[in-house]
Amino acid sequence: MDMEVRQENQVTIEQITTSISDNDTNNSSFIIEGSAKLDSSSPAVAFYNPAQQFNRDLTILVLQQFVEDRKKELEEKKCNEQNGDVEPQAKRSRKLGVRDDSEIRILDALSASGLRAIRFAKEVPYVAKIIANDFSEQAVSSMNKNIEMNGVQNLVESRCGDAVDAMMSNRSFDKRFHAIDIDPYGSASIFLNSAVQAVTDKGILMITCTDMAVLCGNTPESCYNKYGSVGLRHKSCHEFAIRVLLRAIDTHANCYGRYIEPLLSLSIDYYLRVFVRLHTSAFIAKDSVMKVSHVFACTGCYSLYLQPLVKKIKNGNSIKYTPKTFDVSLLNKDGKCVHCRQSVHMAGPIYSAPIHNQHFVNKLLQRLKALPDEKRSETFLRTVGVLSVIAEELPDIPLYYEYDQLMHVVKSAVPKAVDFRSALMNAGYRCSISHCNPKAIKTDAPTSFLWDIARTVAKNNNVTSDRFTEECAGKIILEQEIKHEIIFRLHPEALEKSKMDSLLRFQQSKGKNMGPKAKTKGSVSSIRASFQLSQQGEKK
């Protein structure tokens, strides 16, 4: 653990504030990040959070790759049009709201200091226009100064108003954005419906949520009100939270005959960050219901089971969707956990399809590694490490277990992670870690096999059921027979390449400036902003 989780140099305001030379009569100082600079004496510096530099650097990387991929897609489409293989652009644009512009329009919906918008203008190619929106007049005033100071007035246009209104006023086909960045203080739920309408077909949404307590199951009623799902308190709650958010976005998109393609989804530090492409097809959007499952979780041994909602039946050329038969193998005839006879909770629904596009992730890694040293940011090592772990994740296995938690249930010593993974791989199963948790075991092995590993380890450590109280989960599990031979011999693929390469895979979220900043005084939520706008309209 100590070898895996290392502390990257913390980025503080003092480190990134660079004083101007002594011959500057104003003796000003600037916050430098990427190709952008902010006036540190400006009130807008209150909106600047150094801990989010990783988020911003990653966003730039994703946008650069998105623009490159889009350019190649347009070139292929143009070639196909010339060959008569696809319908003309004008007709397709009217049908789907496709914008085949050579350059892109970006909305920074909650721009604050304008830092993201400025970096987009200076670091992302083929940008036609960026709208930097914020409801705070003070923020917009400082934003305008930063835009002028960075010399990007030709690309960045500031706007003072509600983020929802900014998106809804651009939902017509000819105004839609190719990329929308939503990075709120707290939940992004109130922006999702307008976002899926304001982005063009095959455009990208980049969304942050910092309300992790809600998404991770502390208040299931709040999670349902905001995202339409019940949260789950489990060791895999951070991936569960990602899947709750993705399901919410996809549900909003489905209302308009659209669906999402997750490119990259992360739980890092204190927030979620997802990058999804929006596609328009009412026919394909019907399949979204097959990407949703309820989750059953045991309260005693933490075993998991996913129950899909719907199945698709093909009969010749006809397709029929029908509710999935309730068949939860985790439950016994009494409705208790089949492994430990404890109560089982139901949560969700969640997005149960892959949360990353592995091909896209590999392209991000190639782009990063091709950067010359002078263009590598302070977060370079961490970005390479996180993306490398994501590239190793099993894409088709939702959620995960903590191997030490499984051993805690049976009160046994915890084996090395490589031994646990070897036991799975020697039996022919796949397994990986997760970027959400350094102790994660993501596997296609049945839960019964995991408990056989736990029983074998406990037996080897002379742990018996006598040390448990009656009806305790650990006692009931240990009293069951071991049905599989467990082989702990080192498997050649049990050591992850990211670990062998000594990458910075996980960072401790500690130190100065780590965590969300206090909400800036004078800032307003979108709900309050909309209320104020309606009041202004009534006064007029």
Secondary structure, DSSP 8 states (H G I E B T S, - for coil): -TTTEE------HHHHEEE--TT-TT--EEEEETTEEEETTSGGGGG--GGGHHHHHHHHHHHHHHHHHHHHHHHHHHHHHHTT-S--HHHHHHHH-----SSEEEEETT-TTSHHHHHHHHHSSSEEEEEEEES-HHHHHHHHHHHHHTT-TTTEEEEES-HHHHHHTT-STTT-EEEEEE--SS--GGGHHHHHHHEEEEEEEEEEE--HHHHTTS-HHHHHHHHSSB---STTHHHHHHHHHHHHHHHHHHTTTEEEEEEEEEEETTEEEEEEEEEE-HHHHGGGGGGEEEEEEETTT--EEEEESEEEEEETTEEEEEE-----TTB-TTSSBTTT---EEEEEEEE-S-SS-HHHHHHHHHHHHTS-GGG--TTHHHHHHHHHHHHHS-TT----EEHHHHHHHTT-----HHHHHHHHHHTT--EEEETTEEEEEEESS-HHHHHHHHHHHHHHTT--GGGS-TT-HHHHHHTS---S----S--TTSS-HHHHTT---EE---STT-S-----TT---HHHHHHHHHHHHHH-
